[in-house]
Amino acid sequence: MRPRLLWGVARCLWPRRAVGPARRPLSSCSPPLEELFARGGPLRTFLERQAGSEAHLKVRRPELAAVIKLLNQKEQELRETEPLLHDENEDLRKLAENEITLCQKEITQLKHQIILLLVPSEETDENDLILEVTAGVGGQEAMLFTSEIFDMYQQYAAFKRWHFETLEYFPSEIGGLRHASASIGGSEAYRHMKFEGGVHRVQRVPKTEKQGRIHTSTMTVAILPQPTEINLVINPKDLRIDTKRASGAGGQHVNTTDSAVRIVHLPTDWK
């Protein structure tokens, strides 16, 4: 399974916090979840190959192996429960319907979890992040949408018990938001938020609309990992310091002052 395919799948399946009516899927999006896990599908074929080397997978990817095993158990439980829908006992049929609904929900969650576990990890997954939101096309309605998105991320950070500090906040005249940025810190904050970056769209009747027409507004989200602090030590012996002085007429001050200084790091040739 190529990392590029996994990244594309994860970006499409990552839960989006949509506001307003659902939009049509983009034609460039990866296949839907059920198609990926269908018999003969790319992820189903991959999981079947992994099942053949379960012992090796447990050593190399124990968390992934546990989720795959649980998915197989839930799918087997679903297959065993489905015949009860045709039972003559009405109470038993209702119990089977509830059990199937719950089982299908758990299976969907497990499939999402498998996809996230297959996405290659990044060095910055443990880092804190900088969140930036900017209103796009749509005027005041876009600014109202931006304000709602910013508030949503602030509440999500509180739910995850992350530190949330507003760095910039530029409101609009009617309570919207032109631009804002915030620092978010906590356990795996960037890992959970890195797929939120991009252009977000809403289609709804704005508060400023008097004729009931649906408008489309956009806003952009930028997620930037904060670099970790490092202690940089430079050996003075690795530096070459060149100084230049002006020449010609101008008096003793011109001829004795180092008016240009160039420092070269010899191992890297950085200037």
Salt bridges, closest charged atoms under 4 A:
GLU34 OE1 - LYS111 NZ 3.35
GLU48 OE2 - ARG39 NH1 2.95
GLU54 OE2 - LYS58 NZ 3.58
GLU75 OE2 - ARG44 NH2 2.67
GLU77 OE1 - LYS74 NZ 3.68
GLU90 OE2 - LYS94 NZ 3.71
GLU106 OE1 - LYS74 NZ 2.72
GLU122 OE2 - LYS194 NZ 3.52
ASP125 OD1 - LYS194 NZ 2.86
GLU141 OE2 - ARG204 NE 2.49
GLU148 OE1 - ARG204 NH1 3.01
GLU165 OE1 - HIS163 NE2 3.65
GLU168 OE1 - HIS179 NE2 3.42
GLU173 OE2 - ARG178 NH2 2.73
GLU188 OE1 - ARG191 NH1 3.57
GLU188 OE1 - HIS192 NE2 3.82
GLU196 OE2 - ARG17 NH1 2.96
GLU209 OE2 - ARG213 NE 3.29
GLU209 OE1 - HIS215 NE2 2.78
ASP242 OD2 - ARG240 NE 3.35
ASP242 OD2 - ARG262 NH2 3.27
ASP258 OD1 - ARG245 NE 2.89
ASP269 OD1 - LYS271 NZ 3.58
